[in-house]
Amino acid sequence: LFVELAHEASRIIAKAPEFAAHLVETHHSAKKDAPSGTAIAITHAMEDALGHKLPVTSVRTGSVPGTHELLFDAPFEQILMRHEARDRRVFADGALRAAQWLVGKKGIFTMRDALGFAGDERSGGWR
């Protein structure tokens, strides 16, 4: 859901050139990849809507399961969107929901398909 929200917010922000966008992702200190796969997905969605590259900052510290923050910064204001996974069970729950949705289907699908966003014409077709 957060990837979709990031795309939609970026589509709106693209019409306000005074805003600069930035993604900050934070994960536990044992996480090896940076940026994370989720951060890459968010970045692709935002870049599709913004029409330019997005700066990404990766932080690895403590035992944070996963936090992603979108900053839209302008000279006189800042808009902040944040998703914070409080427990890793949220990832298992999402996988189970996707598996239930997948029963009886044939083909190759993404989470956008499972969440019902793949056919949304506003998305511009990004994946």
Summary of the structure (lengths in Angstrom):
residues: 127
radius of gyration: 15.6
end to end distance: 13.4
largest distance: 51.8
contacts: 320
relative contact order: 0.20
helix: 38%
strand: 24%
